Structures are given as structure tokens and as C-alpha cells.
Amino acid sequence: MKTELTQGPVSVGNSVIPLVFLAASALLNIALDIWFVAGLDRGVAGAAEATVISQYVSGIGIALYTKF
């Protein structure tokens, strides 16, 4: 879903906004990975959960951006 939503701004020449959301998603994923794996001792499942959460947050953010 996020990939499709980022194509709208890119198609009109705005490639910076999708890059910002990608960077924010990566930083959130790193922070959640550390918290879930080291802090909560969730292991590989924690890393997977962190990835899903960060992608979901980024997808919601780009959806709100493209809607408004």
C-alpha cells in the first residue's frame, strides 16, 4: 500500500516527501528493533513486529499526506 501511495507525489515531481517518509520509517524501525529485541527480549519475532509497525506508521503518514 505504501509503495502505491508514494507514487502520487513522485509522479508530479515531488520525490522529497516519499524519501522523508522512507527515512522516518527506517529510523522508527531501528528504534523499535532495539527496543523489541534488546529491551523486551522478543528476538526475531520482535524484529518482525518492529518492521510491521514502522511500515504501518509510514503508510498511514503518506496516506494522510496525499489525502490532505
N, C-alpha and C positions, 0 to 999 in steps of 0.2 A: 504494500500500500504506500509506504513512504517513498519508494522509488518513483511511482507514478505521480505522486503529488509534487515531487521536486522537479519534474519535467516541465510543469507550467511556467514557473519563473525562469527556467533556463531557456525555454522556447521564445520568450520575449526579451532575452538578452541579459537577464539578471542571474548570473551564476554565483554571486557572492552569498546570497541568502541560503541556498542549499548547502554551500560549503560551511556556513556558520552553524547550521543545524547538524551537519555531519560532525563537525569538530565538537560541538556540545554533547552530542551523543557519545562520541569516543571518550571524552573526559568523564562523563557520567558513568560510562561503562567501567572505566578504570577505577573510579572511586568505589563503585558498587562491588566490583570484583574483590578489591582489597577488603572491604567490609564483610562481604558474604563469605569469602574463602578463609581469610585470616581471623576476622573478628567473630563471626558466627560459626566457624568451623563447618561450613556446608560442603566444602570440596568442589568436585566437578559440577554437582547439581547447583551449587551456589553461583558458579561462574555462568552457567546456562541461564539461571534466573536473572542474574545481573544483566546479561545481554538482552534478554526479552524485555525487561523493564526499561532499559535505556533506549531500545528501539521503539518501544511503545510511546515513551515520553517524547521522543524526537518526532515520531509520526503525528502525534497529537499537535505538537508545536507547529509543524509545517502545514498541517490541515487548518489550524486556526489562522496562520499567516495567509494562506492562499484564499481563505474564505473572507477575511476582512481586509 
